[in-house]
Amino acid sequence: MRSDRVRSVLYLPASNARAIEKARTLDCDVAVLDLEDAVAPEAKADARDAAVAAVRRGGFGPRLGVRINGLDTDWGLDDLAAMKAA
């Protein structure tokens, strides 16, 4: 198997601190912190802050992604700016 091949992708809500900690211990090729569908509207700002903290701390497998909200939503541009800064 080629080393750049992705076998497993784990999506988890960025609003779930326990899931983020658990993801650091799992053998997945990509972990994706979800700020979109997995997060209730009233929790999006806190989830964004948690995603920034998780990105900065690191400790995930070989690849980490963040699924931001659409740029045409109330949260998308803030998500993009936060991830760029992280």
PDB file of N, CA, C and O in Angstrom:
ATOM      1  N   MET A   1       0.835  -1.163   0.000  1.00  0.00           N
ATOM      2  CA  MET A   1       0.000   0.000   0.000  1.00  0.00           C
ATOM      3  C   MET A   1       0.892   1.243   0.000  1.00  0.00           C
ATOM      4  O   MET A   1       1.894   1.291   0.714  1.00  0.00           O
ATOM      5  N   ARG A   2       0.530   2.239  -0.794  1.00  0.00           N
ATOM      6  CA  ARG A   2       1.287   3.482  -0.843  1.00  0.00           C
ATOM      7  C   ARG A   2       1.106   4.253   0.456  1.00  0.00           C
ATOM      8  O   ARG A   2       0.034   4.227   1.060  1.00  0.00           O
ATOM      9  N   SER A   3       2.154   4.933   0.876  1.00  0.00           N
ATOM     10  CA  SER A   3       2.097   5.637   2.155  1.00  0.00           C
ATOM     11  C   SER A   3       1.195   6.864   2.130  1.00  0.00           C
ATOM     12  O   SER A   3       0.773   7.330   3.189  1.00  0.00           O
ATOM     13  N   ASP A   4       0.886   7.405   0.938  1.00  0.00           N
ATOM     14  CA  ASP A   4       0.032   8.591   0.877  1.00  0.00           C
ATOM     15  C   ASP A   4      -1.442   8.236   0.707  1.00  0.00           C
ATOM     16  O   ASP A   4      -2.280   9.131   0.601  1.00  0.00           O
ATOM     17  N   ARG A   5      -1.764   6.972   0.681  1.00  0.00           N
ATOM     18  CA  ARG A   5      -3.149   6.527   0.535  1.00  0.00           C
ATOM     19  C   ARG A   5      -3.896   6.698   1.848  1.00  0.00           C
ATOM     20  O   ARG A   5      -3.378   6.359   2.912  1.00  0.00           O
ATOM     21  N   VAL A   6      -5.111   7.222   1.773  1.00  0.00           N
ATOM     22  CA  VAL A   6      -5.937   7.419   2.960  1.00  0.00           C
ATOM     23  C   VAL A   6      -6.860   6.226   3.106  1.00  0.00           C
ATOM     24  O   VAL A   6      -7.656   5.932   2.215  1.00  0.00           O
ATOM     25  N   ARG A   7      -6.752   5.546   4.227  1.00  0.00           N
ATOM     26  CA  ARG A   7      -7.590   4.378   4.504  1.00  0.00           C
ATOM     27  C   ARG A   7      -8.775   4.732   5.372  1.00  0.00           C
ATOM     28  O   ARG A   7      -9.860   4.170   5.218  1.00  0.00           O
ATOM     29  N   SER A   8      -8.568   5.667   6.288  1.00  0.00           N
ATOM     30  CA  SER A   8      -9.644   5.988   7.226  1.00  0.00           C
ATOM     31  C   SER A   8      -9.667   7.483   7.528  1.00  0.00           C
ATOM     32  O   SER A   8      -8.628   8.120   7.706  1.00  0.00           O
ATOM     33  N   VAL A   9     -10.878   8.021   7.580  1.00  0.00           N
ATOM     34  CA  VAL A   9     -11.092   9.423   7.919  1.00  0.00           C
ATOM     35  C   VAL A   9     -12.091   9.460   9.068  1.00  0.00           C
ATOM     36  O   VAL A   9     -13.171   8.875   8.982  1.00  0.00           O
ATOM     37  N   LEU A  10     -11.728  10.144  10.131  1.00  0.00           N
ATOM     38  CA  LEU A  10     -12.584  10.258  11.306  1.00  0.00           C
ATOM     39  C   LEU A  10     -13.096  11.687  11.396  1.00  0.00           C
ATOM     40  O   LEU A  10     -12.320  12.624  11.581  1.00  0.00           O
ATOM     41  N   TYR A  11     -14.408  11.848  11.264  1.00  0.00           N
ATOM     42  CA  TYR A  11     -15.044  13.152  11.453  1.00  0.00           C
ATOM     43  C   TYR A  11     -15.570  13.219  12.881  1.00  0.00           C
ATOM     44  O   TYR A  11     -16.178  12.268  13.371  1.00  0.00           O
ATOM     45  N   LEU A  12     -15.334  14.345  13.544  1.00  0.00           N
ATOM     46  CA  LEU A  12     -15.844  14.500  14.893  1.00  0.00           C
ATOM     47  C   LEU A  12     -16.232  15.947  15.122  1.00  0.00           C
ATOM     48  O   LEU A  12     -15.611  16.856  14.570  1.00  0.00           O
ATOM     49  N   PRO A  13     -17.251  16.165  15.931  1.00  0.00           N
ATOM     50  CA  PRO A  13     -17.667  17.542  16.194  1.00  0.00           C
ATOM     51  C   PRO A  13     -16.607  18.279  17.004  1.00  0.00           C
ATOM     52  O   PRO A  13     -16.132  17.779  18.024  1.00  0.00           O
ATOM     53  N   ALA A  14     -16.247  19.453  16.547  1.00  0.00           N
ATOM     54  CA  ALA A  14     -15.252  20.251  17.262  1.00  0.00           C
ATOM     55  C   ALA A  14     -15.787  20.739  18.601  1.00  0.00           C
ATOM     56  O   ALA A  14     -15.022  21.230  19.431  1.00  0.00           O
ATOM     57  N   SER A  15     -17.069  20.611  18.814  1.00  0.00           N
ATOM     58  CA  SER A  15     -17.683  21.025  20.078  1.00  0.00           C
ATOM     59  C   SER A  15     -17.585  19.953  21.161  1.00  0.00           C
ATOM     60  O   SER A  15     -18.014  20.179  22.292  1.00  0.00           O
ATOM     61  N   ASN A  16     -17.028  18.794  20.829  1.00  0.00           N
ATOM     62  CA  ASN A  16     -16.974  17.675  21.770  1.00  0.00           C
ATOM     63  C   ASN A  16     -15.530  17.452  22.233  1.00  0.00           C
ATOM     64  O   ASN A  16     -14.753  16.770  21.564  1.00  0.00           O
ATOM     65  N   ALA A  17     -15.185  18.031  23.372  1.00  0.00           N
ATOM     66  CA  ALA A  17     -13.809  17.946  23.887  1.00  0.00           C
ATOM     67  C   ALA A  17     -13.366  16.507  24.114  1.00  0.00           C
ATOM     68  O   ALA A  17     -12.213  16.160  23.857  1.00  0.00           O
ATOM     69  N   ARG A  18     -14.267  15.684  24.589  1.00  0.00           N
ATOM     70  CA  ARG A  18     -13.924  14.273  24.846  1.00  0.00           C
ATOM     71  C   ARG A  18     -13.566  13.551  23.543  1.00  0.00           C
ATOM     72  O   ARG A  18     -12.619  12.765  23.504  1.00  0.00           O
ATOM     73  N   ALA A  19     -14.324  13.821  22.483  1.00  0.00           N
ATOM     74  CA  ALA A  19     -14.047  13.198  21.185  1.00  0.00           C
ATOM     75  C   ALA A  19     -12.712  13.675  20.623  1.00  0.00           C
ATOM     76  O   ALA A  19     -11.984  12.895  20.008  1.00  0.00           O
ATOM     77  N   ILE A  20     -12.390  14.937  20.827  1.00  0.00           N
ATOM     78  CA  ILE A  20     -11.107  15.468  20.345  1.00  0.00           C
ATOM     79  C   ILE A  20      -9.953  14.761  21.051  1.00  0.00           C
ATOM     80  O   ILE A  20      -8.983  14.359  20.410  1.00  0.00           O
ATOM     81  N   GLU A  21     -10.057  14.611  22.353  1.00  0.00           N
ATOM     82  CA  GLU A  21      -9.005  13.915  23.102  1.00  0.00           C
ATOM     83  C   GLU A  21      -8.884  12.464  22.649  1.00  0.00           C
ATOM     84  O   GLU A  21      -7.774  11.962  22.470  1.00  0.00           O
ATOM     85  N   LYS A  22      -9.996  11.799  22.466  1.00  0.00           N
ATOM     86  CA  LYS A  22      -9.988  10.406  22.018  1.00  0.00           C
ATOM     87  C   LYS A  22      -9.357  10.282  20.630  1.00  0.00           C
ATOM     88  O   LYS A  22      -8.606   9.342  20.371  1.00  0.00           O
ATOM     89  N   ALA A  23      -9.657  11.225  19.743  1.00  0.00           N
ATOM     90  CA  ALA A  23      -9.130  11.179  18.373  1.00  0.00           C
ATOM     91  C   ALA A  23      -7.608  11.196  18.352  1.00  0.00           C
ATOM     92  O   ALA A  23      -6.996  10.629  17.448  1.00  0.00           O
ATOM     93  N   ARG A  24      -7.005  11.828  19.319  1.00  0.00           N
ATOM     94  CA  ARG A  24      -5.535  11.872  19.385  1.00  0.00           C
ATOM     95  C   ARG A  24      -4.937  10.488  19.613  1.00  0.00           C
ATOM     96  O   ARG A  24      -3.766  10.263  19.307  1.00  0.00           O
ATOM     97  N   THR A  25      -5.724   9.564  20.146  1.00  0.00           N
ATOM     98  CA  THR A  25      -5.217   8.231  20.464  1.00  0.00           C
ATOM     99  C   THR A  25      -5.554   7.188  19.405  1.00  0.00           C
ATOM    100  O   THR A  25      -5.089   6.052  19.488  1.00  0.00           O
ATOM    101  N   LEU A  26      -6.359   7.562  18.410  1.00  0.00           N
ATOM    102  CA  LEU A  26      -6.821   6.587  17.427  1.00  0.00           C
ATOM    103  C   LEU A  26      -5.907   6.526  16.220  1.00  0.00           C
ATOM    104  O   LEU A  26      -5.287   7.519  15.839  1.00  0.00           O
ATOM    105  N   ASP A  27      -5.833   5.349  15.626  1.00  0.00           N
ATOM    106  CA  ASP A  27      -4.984   5.122  14.460  1.00  0.00           C
ATOM    107  C   ASP A  27      -5.774   5.371  13.171  1.00  0.00           C
ATOM    108  O   ASP A  27      -6.081   4.441  12.426  1.00  0.00           O
ATOM    109  N   CYS A  28      -6.094   6.637  12.927  1.00  0.00           N
ATOM    110  CA  CYS A  28      -6.778   6.975  11.674  1.00  0.00           C
ATOM    111  C   CYS A  28      -5.819   7.807  10.828  1.00  0.00           C
ATOM    112  O   CYS A  28      -4.917   8.460  11.353  1.00  0.00           O
ATOM    113  N   ASP A  29      -6.024   7.775   9.528  1.00  0.00           N
ATOM    114  CA  ASP A  29      -5.139   8.510   8.626  1.00  0.00           C
ATOM    115  C   ASP A  29      -5.410  10.003   8.638  1.00  0.00           C
ATOM    116  O   ASP A  29      -4.490  10.807   8.487  1.00  0.00           O
ATOM    117  N   VAL A  30      -6.681  10.378   8.820  1.00  0.00           N
ATOM    118  CA  VAL A  30      -7.080  11.782   8.843  1.00  0.00           C
ATOM    119  C   VAL A  30      -8.140  11.967   9.927  1.00  0.00           C
ATOM    120  O   VAL A  30      -9.107  11.208   9.992  1.00  0.00           O
ATOM    121  N   ALA A  31      -7.958  12.959  10.759  1.00  0.00           N
ATOM    122  CA  ALA A  31      -8.999  13.390  11.692  1.00  0.00           C
ATOM    123  C   ALA A  31      -9.525  14.727  11.182  1.00  0.00           C
ATOM    124  O   ALA A  31      -8.747  15.608  10.815  1.00  0.00           O
ATOM    125  N   VAL A  32     -10.839  14.872  11.162  1.00  0.00           N
ATOM    126  CA  VAL A  32     -11.462  16.104  10.684  1.00  0.00           C
ATOM    127  C   VAL A  32     -12.341  16.670  11.788  1.00  0.00           C
ATOM    128  O   VAL A  32     -13.304  16.036  12.219  1.00  0.00           O
ATOM    129  N   LEU A  33     -12.002  17.857  12.235  1.00  0.00           N
ATOM    130  CA  LEU A  33     -12.812  18.558  13.219  1.00  0.00           C
ATOM    131  C   LEU A  33     -13.935  19.269  12.470  1.00  0.00           C
ATOM    132  O   LEU A  33     -13.676  20.124  11.622  1.00  0.00           O
ATOM    133  N   ASP A  34     -15.165  18.921  12.779  1.00  0.00           N
ATOM    134  CA  ASP A  34     -16.316  19.451  12.052  1.00  0.00           C
ATOM    135  C   ASP A  34     -16.907  20.652  12.780  1.00  0.00           C
ATOM    136  O   ASP A  34     -17.290  20.559  13.947  1.00  0.00           O
ATOM    137  N   LEU A  35     -16.974  21.772  12.083  1.00  0.00           N
ATOM    138  CA  LEU A  35     -17.617  22.967  12.610  1.00  0.00           C
ATOM    139  C   LEU A  35     -18.992  23.177  11.982  1.00  0.00           C
ATOM    140  O   LEU A  35     -19.714  24.095  12.369  1.00  0.00           O
ATOM    141  N   GLU A  36     -19.355  22.345  11.029  1.00  0.00           N
ATOM    142  CA  GLU A  36     -20.568  22.573  10.254  1.00  0.00           C
ATOM    143  C   GLU A  36     -21.745  21.781  10.811  1.00  0.00           C
ATOM    144  O   GLU A  36     -22.329  22.175  11.820  1.00  0.00           O
ATOM    145  N   ASP A  37     -22.098  20.677  10.175  1.00  0.00           N
ATOM    146  CA  ASP A  37     -23.319  19.941  10.501  1.00  0.00           C
ATOM    147  C   ASP A  37     -23.339  19.337  11.893  1.00  0.00           C
ATOM    148  O   ASP A  37     -24.414  19.173  12.471  1.00  0.00           O
ATOM    149  N   ALA A  38     -22.205  19.009  12.437  1.00  0.00           N
ATOM    150  CA  ALA A  38     -22.159  18.326  13.730  1.00  0.00           C
ATOM    151  C   ALA A  38     -22.274  19.284  14.910  1.00  0.00           C
ATOM    152  O   ALA A  38     -22.267  18.852  16.062  1.00  0.00           O
ATOM    153  N   VAL A  39     -22.381  20.581  14.630  1.00  0.00           N
ATOM    154  CA  VAL A  39     -22.390  21.578  15.700  1.00  0.00           C
ATOM    155  C   VAL A  39     -23.658  22.419  15.609  1.00  0.00           C
ATOM    156  O   VAL A  39     -23.982  22.967  14.556  1.00  0.00           O
ATOM    157  N   ALA A  40     -24.370  22.510  16.732  1.00  0.00           N
ATOM    158  CA  ALA A  40     -25.584  23.328  16.787  1.00  0.00           C
ATOM    159  C   ALA A  40     -25.234  24.807  16.609  1.00  0.00           C
ATOM    160  O   ALA A  40     -24.155  25.236  17.015  1.00  0.00           O
ATOM    161  N   PRO A  41     -26.125  25.583  16.012  1.00  0.00           N
ATOM    162  CA  PRO A  41     -25.832  27.002  15.774  1.00  0.00           C
ATOM    163  C   PRO A  41     -25.375  27.760  17.022  1.00  0.00           C
ATOM    164  O   PRO A  41     -24.472  28.593  16.939  1.00  0.00           O
ATOM    165  N   GLU A  42     -25.980  27.486  18.163  1.00  0.00           N
ATOM    166  CA  GLU A  42     -25.606  28.214  19.377  1.00  0.00           C
ATOM    167  C   GLU A  42     -24.241  27.787  19.925  1.00  0.00           C
ATOM    168  O   GLU A  42     -23.708  28.444  20.819  1.00  0.00           O
ATOM    169  N   ALA A  43     -23.679  26.716  19.412  1.00  0.00           N
ATOM    170  CA  ALA A  43     -22.387  26.221  19.885  1.00  0.00           C
ATOM    171  C   ALA A  43     -21.245  26.479  18.897  1.00  0.00           C
ATOM    172  O   ALA A  43     -20.104  26.098  19.159  1.00  0.00           O
ATOM    173  N   LYS A  44     -21.541  27.117  17.779  1.00  0.00           N
ATOM    174  CA  LYS A  44     -20.527  27.262  16.727  1.00  0.00           C
ATOM    175  C   LYS A  44     -19.323  28.096  17.147  1.00  0.00           C
ATOM    176  O   LYS A  44     -18.195  27.730  16.821  1.00  0.00           O
ATOM    177  N   ALA A  45     -19.518  29.189  17.849  1.00  0.00           N
ATOM    178  CA  ALA A  45     -18.381  30.019  18.268  1.00  0.00           C
ATOM    179  C   ALA A  45     -17.476  29.259  19.235  1.00  0.00           C
ATOM    180  O   ALA A  45     -16.252  29.309  19.111  1.00  0.00           O
ATOM    181  N   ASP A  46     -18.071  28.560  20.189  1.00  0.00           N
ATOM    182  CA  ASP A  46     -17.267  27.771  21.131  1.00  0.00           C
ATOM    183  C   ASP A  46     -16.548  26.629  20.419  1.00  0.00           C
ATOM    184  O   ASP A  46     -15.403  26.316  20.744  1.00  0.00           O
ATOM    185  N   ALA A  47     -17.216  26.007  19.450  1.00  0.00           N
ATOM    186  CA  ALA A  47     -16.591  24.926  18.683  1.00  0.00           C
ATOM    187  C   ALA A  47     -15.413  25.460  17.874  1.00  0.00           C
ATOM    188  O   ALA A  47     -14.383  24.796  17.760  1.00  0.00           O
ATOM    189  N   ARG A  48     -15.562  26.644  17.318  1.00  0.00           N
ATOM    190  CA  ARG A  48     -14.458  27.260  16.563  1.00  0.00           C
ATOM    191  C   ARG A  48     -13.260  27.463  17.478  1.00  0.00           C
ATOM    192  O   ARG A  48     -12.131  27.142  17.104  1.00  0.00           O
ATOM    193  N   ASP A  49     -13.496  27.991  18.669  1.00  0.00           N
ATOM    194  CA  ASP A  49     -12.405  28.190  19.630  1.00  0.00           C
ATOM    195  C   ASP A  49     -11.745  26.859  19.998  1.00  0.00           C
ATOM    196  O   ASP A  49     -10.523  26.778  20.125  1.00  0.00           O
ATOM    197  N   ALA A  50     -12.560  25.825  20.166  1.00  0.00           N
ATOM    198  CA  ALA A  50     -12.025  24.498  20.507  1.00  0.00           C
ATOM    199  C   ALA A  50     -11.199  23.940  19.361  1.00  0.00           C
ATOM    200  O   ALA A  50     -10.167  23.309  19.590  1.00  0.00           O
ATOM    201  N   ALA A  51     -11.642  24.165  18.130  1.00  0.00           N
ATOM    202  CA  ALA A  51     -10.889  23.685  16.966  1.00  0.00           C
ATOM    203  C   ALA A  51      -9.537  24.388  16.864  1.00  0.00           C
ATOM    204  O   ALA A  51      -8.521  23.751  16.587  1.00  0.00           O
ATOM    205  N   VAL A  52      -9.530  25.682  17.085  1.00  0.00           N
ATOM    206  CA  VAL A  52      -8.265  26.429  17.060  1.00  0.00           C
ATOM    207  C   VAL A  52      -7.317  25.874  18.117  1.00  0.00           C
ATOM    208  O   VAL A  52      -6.140  25.646  17.835  1.00  0.00           O
ATOM    209  N   ALA A  53      -7.813  25.657  19.317  1.00  0.00           N
ATOM    210  CA  ALA A  53      -6.976  25.116  20.389  1.00  0.00           C
ATOM    211  C   ALA A  53      -6.459  23.729  20.033  1.00  0.00           C
ATOM    212  O   ALA A  53      -5.298  23.413  20.296  1.00  0.00           O
ATOM    213  N   ALA A  54      -7.311  22.897  19.436  1.00  0.00           N
ATOM    214  CA  ALA A  54      -6.907  21.539  19.061  1.00  0.00           C
ATOM    215  C   ALA A  54      -5.846  21.562  17.969  1.00  0.00           C
ATOM    216  O   ALA A  54      -4.881  20.799  18.022  1.00  0.00           O
ATOM    217  N   VAL A  55      -6.020  22.431  16.981  1.00  0.00           N
ATOM    218  CA  VAL A  55      -5.032  22.543  15.899  1.00  0.00           C
ATOM    219  C   VAL A  55      -3.693  22.982  16.476  1.00  0.00           C
ATOM    220  O   VAL A  55      -2.651  22.425  16.132  1.00  0.00           O
ATOM    221  N   ARG A  56      -3.723  23.957  17.332  1.00  0.00           N
ATOM    222  CA  ARG A  56      -2.472  24.467  17.925  1.00  0.00           C
ATOM    223  C   ARG A  56      -1.786  23.428  18.802  1.00  0.00           C
ATOM    224  O   ARG A  56      -0.559  23.328  18.813  1.00  0.00           O
ATOM    225  N   ARG A  57      -2.571  22.669  19.524  1.00  0.00           N
ATOM    226  CA  ARG A  57      -1.991  21.643  20.401  1.00  0.00           C
ATOM    227  C   ARG A  57      -1.445  20.469  19.607  1.00  0.00           C
ATOM    228  O   ARG A  57      -0.414  19.901  19.967  1.00  0.00           O
ATOM    229  N   GLY A  58      -2.132  20.099  18.523  1.00  0.00           N
ATOM    230  CA  GLY A  58      -1.675  18.978  17.702  1.00  0.00           C
ATOM    231  C   GLY A  58      -1.888  17.644  18.393  1.00  0.00           C
ATOM    232  O   GLY A  58      -2.776  17.498  19.233  1.00  0.00           O
ATOM    233  N   GLY A  59      -1.057  16.667  18.024  1.00  0.00           N
ATOM    234  CA  GLY A  59      -1.127  15.355  18.633  1.00  0.00           C
ATOM    235  C   GLY A  59      -2.011  14.370  17.911  1.00  0.00           C
ATOM    236  O   GLY A  59      -2.252  13.271  18.410  1.00  0.00           O
ATOM    237  N   PHE A  60      -2.500  14.745  16.743  1.00  0.00           N
ATOM    238  CA  PHE A  60      -3.324  13.851  15.944  1.00  0.00           C
ATOM    239  C   PHE A  60      -2.424  13.013  15.048  1.00  0.00           C
ATOM    240  O   PHE A  60      -1.206  13.188  15.051  1.00  0.00           O
ATOM    241  N   GLY A  61      -3.011  12.113  14.289  1.00  0.00           N
ATOM    242  CA  GLY A  61      -2.261  11.276  13.364  1.00  0.00           C
ATOM    243  C   GLY A  61      -1.574  12.106  12.293  1.00  0.00           C
ATOM    244  O   GLY A  61      -1.302  13.290  12.493  1.00  0.00           O
ATOM    245  N   PRO A  62      -1.296  11.485  11.166  1.00  0.00           N
ATOM    246  CA  PRO A  62      -0.511  12.163  10.141  1.00  0.00           C
ATOM    247  C   PRO A  62      -1.182  13.381   9.502  1.00  0.00           C
ATOM    248  O   PRO A  62      -0.495  14.258   8.978  1.00  0.00           O
ATOM    249  N   ARG A  63      -2.517  13.445   9.539  1.00  0.00           N
ATOM    250  CA  ARG A  63      -3.211  14.565   8.892  1.00  0.00           C
ATOM    251  C   ARG A  63      -4.382  15.009   9.755  1.00  0.00           C
ATOM    252  O   ARG A  63      -5.074  14.198  10.371  1.00  0.00           O
ATOM    253  N   LEU A  64      -4.583  16.330   9.779  1.00  0.00           N
ATOM    254  CA  LEU A  64      -5.710  16.911  10.495  1.00  0.00           C
ATOM    255  C   LEU A  64      -6.389  17.905   9.571  1.00  0.00           C
ATOM    256  O   LEU A  64      -5.730  18.729   8.938  1.00  0.00           O
ATOM    257  N   GLY A  65      -7.698  17.823   9.500  1.00  0.00           N
ATOM    258  CA  GLY A  65      -8.476  18.767   8.711  1.00  0.00           C
ATOM    259  C   GLY A  65      -9.541  19.415   9.572  1.00  0.00           C
ATOM    260  O   GLY A  65      -9.877  18.923  10.649  1.00  0.00           O
ATOM    261  N   VAL A  66     -10.064  20.518   9.085  1.00  0.00           N
ATOM    262  CA  VAL A  66     -11.175  21.186   9.748  1.00  0.00           C
ATOM    263  C   VAL A  66     -12.222  21.483   8.687  1.00  0.00           C
ATOM    264  O   VAL A  66     -11.931  22.123   7.676  1.00  0.00           O
ATOM    265  N   ARG A  67     -13.423  21.021   8.917  1.00  0.00           N
ATOM    266  CA  ARG A  67     -14.543  21.299   8.019  1.00  0.00           C
ATOM    267  C   ARG A  67     -15.243  22.548   8.546  1.00  0.00           C
ATOM    268  O   ARG A  67     -15.883  22.523   9.597  1.00  0.00           O
ATOM    269  N   ILE A  68     -15.109  23.641   7.796  1.00  0.00           N
ATOM    270  CA  ILE A  68     -15.708  24.901   8.219  1.00  0.00           C
ATOM    271  C   ILE A  68     -17.119  25.033   7.640  1.00  0.00           C
ATOM    272  O   ILE A  68     -17.523  24.274   6.759  1.00  0.00           O
ATOM    273  N   ASN A  69     -17.843  26.003   8.153  1.00  0.00           N
ATOM    274  CA  ASN A  69     -19.163  26.316   7.623  1.00  0.00           C
ATOM    275  C   ASN A  69     -19.010  26.997   6.270  1.00  0.00           C
ATOM    276  O   ASN A  69     -17.965  27.576   5.976  1.00  0.00           O
ATOM    277  N   GLY A  70     -20.032  26.927   5.465  1.00  0.00           N
ATOM    278  CA  GLY A  70     -20.018  27.576   4.161  1.00  0.00           C
ATOM    279  C   GLY A  70     -19.758  29.065   4.292  1.00  0.00           C
ATOM    280  O   GLY A  70     -20.191  29.694   5.258  1.00  0.00           O
ATOM    281  N   LEU A  71     -19.059  29.623   3.329  1.00  0.00           N
ATOM    282  CA  LEU A  71     -18.720  31.043   3.390  1.00  0.00           C
ATOM    283  C   LEU A  71     -19.944  31.935   3.245  1.00  0.00           C
ATOM    284  O   LEU A  71     -19.870  33.131   3.529  1.00  0.00           O
ATOM    285  N   ASP A  72     -21.058  31.380   2.813  1.00  0.00           N
ATOM    286  CA  ASP A  72     -22.298  32.147   2.685  1.00  0.00           C
ATOM    287  C   ASP A  72     -23.167  32.064   3.937  1.00  0.00           C
ATOM    288  O   ASP A  72     -24.320  32.494   3.920  1.00  0.00           O
ATOM    289  N   THR A  73     -22.620  31.513   5.027  1.00  0.00           N
ATOM    290  CA  THR A  73     -23.349  31.420   6.299  1.00  0.00           C
ATOM    291  C   THR A  73     -22.854  32.505   7.252  1.00  0.00           C
ATOM    292  O   THR A  73     -21.908  33.233   6.950  1.00  0.00           O
ATOM    293  N   ASP A  74     -23.501  32.596   8.389  1.00  0.00           N
ATOM    294  CA  ASP A  74     -23.090  33.572   9.407  1.00  0.00           C
ATOM    295  C   ASP A  74     -21.748  33.239  10.045  1.00  0.00           C
ATOM    296  O   ASP A  74     -21.141  34.097  10.686  1.00  0.00           O
ATOM    297  N   TRP A  75     -21.276  32.006   9.880  1.00  0.00           N
ATOM    298  CA  TRP A  75     -20.078  31.552  10.595  1.00  0.00           C
ATOM    299  C   TRP A  75     -18.870  31.299   9.700  1.00  0.00           C
ATOM    300  O   TRP A  75     -17.743  31.242  10.191  1.00  0.00           O
ATOM    301  N   GLY A  76     -19.084  31.149   8.410  1.00  0.00           N
ATOM    302  CA  GLY A  76     -18.030  30.702   7.511  1.00  0.00           C
ATOM    303  C   GLY A  76     -16.795  31.580   7.471  1.00  0.00           C
ATOM    304  O   GLY A  76     -15.677  31.073   7.570  1.00  0.00           O
ATOM    305  N   LEU A  77     -16.969  32.875   7.328  1.00  0.00           N
ATOM    306  CA  LEU A  77     -15.802  33.760   7.247  1.00  0.00           C
ATOM    307  C   LEU A  77     -15.028  33.787   8.563  1.00  0.00           C
ATOM    308  O   LEU A  77     -13.798  33.849   8.561  1.00  0.00           O
ATOM    309  N   ASP A  78     -15.748  33.741   9.685  1.00  0.00           N
ATOM    310  CA  ASP A  78     -15.066  33.675  10.984  1.00  0.00           C
ATOM    311  C   ASP A  78     -14.298  32.359  11.133  1.00  0.00           C
ATOM    312  O   ASP A  78     -13.189  32.335  11.666  1.00  0.00           O
ATOM    313  N   ASP A  79     -14.904  31.262  10.655  1.00  0.00           N
ATOM    314  CA  ASP A  79     -14.213  29.965  10.689  1.00  0.00           C
ATOM    315  C   ASP A  79     -12.930  30.027   9.876  1.00  0.00           C
ATOM    316  O   ASP A  79     -11.869  29.600  10.332  1.00  0.00           O
ATOM    317  N   LEU A  80     -13.038  30.562   8.672  1.00  0.00           N
ATOM    318  CA  LEU A  80     -11.882  30.634   7.779  1.00  0.00           C
ATOM    319  C   LEU A  80     -10.762  31.477   8.403  1.00  0.00           C
ATOM    320  O   LEU A  80      -9.598  31.075   8.389  1.00  0.00           O
ATOM    321  N   ALA A  81     -11.113  32.627   8.942  1.00  0.00           N
ATOM    322  CA  ALA A  81     -10.105  33.486   9.566  1.00  0.00           C
ATOM    323  C   ALA A  81      -9.456  32.806  10.771  1.00  0.00           C
ATOM    324  O   ALA A  81      -8.246  32.912  10.971  1.00  0.00           O
ATOM    325  N   ALA A  82     -10.255  32.114  11.562  1.00  0.00           N
ATOM    326  CA  ALA A  82      -9.710  31.436  12.738  1.00  0.00           C
ATOM    327  C   ALA A  82      -8.753  30.321  12.349  1.00  0.00           C
ATOM    328  O   ALA A  82      -7.699  30.159  12.965  1.00  0.00           O
ATOM    329  N   MET A  83      -9.118  29.547  11.324  1.00  0.00           N
ATOM    330  CA  MET A  83      -8.251  28.448  10.901  1.00  0.00           C
ATOM    331  C   MET A  83      -6.975  28.982  10.255  1.00  0.00           C
ATOM    332  O   MET A  83      -5.905  28.394  10.412  1.00  0.00           O
ATOM    333  N   LYS A  84      -7.084  30.073   9.546  1.00  0.00           N
ATOM    334  CA  LYS A  84      -5.893  30.673   8.959  1.00  0.00           C
ATOM    335  C   LYS A  84      -4.936  31.120  10.054  1.00  0.00           C
ATOM    336  O   LYS A  84      -3.724  30.952   9.926  1.00  0.00           O
ATOM    337  N   ALA A  85      -5.467  31.683  11.121  1.00  0.00           N
ATOM    338  CA  ALA A  85      -4.636  32.152  12.228  1.00  0.00           C
ATOM    339  C   ALA A  85      -4.059  30.985  13.039  1.00  0.00           C
ATOM    340  O   ALA A  85      -3.000  31.113  13.653  1.00  0.00           O
ATOM    341  N   ALA A  86      -4.760  29.853  13.038  1.00  0.00           N
ATOM    342  CA  ALA A  86      -4.305  28.716  13.833  1.00  0.00           C
ATOM    343  C   ALA A  86      -3.087  28.079  13.200  1.00  0.00           C
ATOM    344  O   ALA A  86      -2.557  27.101  13.728  1.00  0.00           O
TER     345      ALA A  86
END
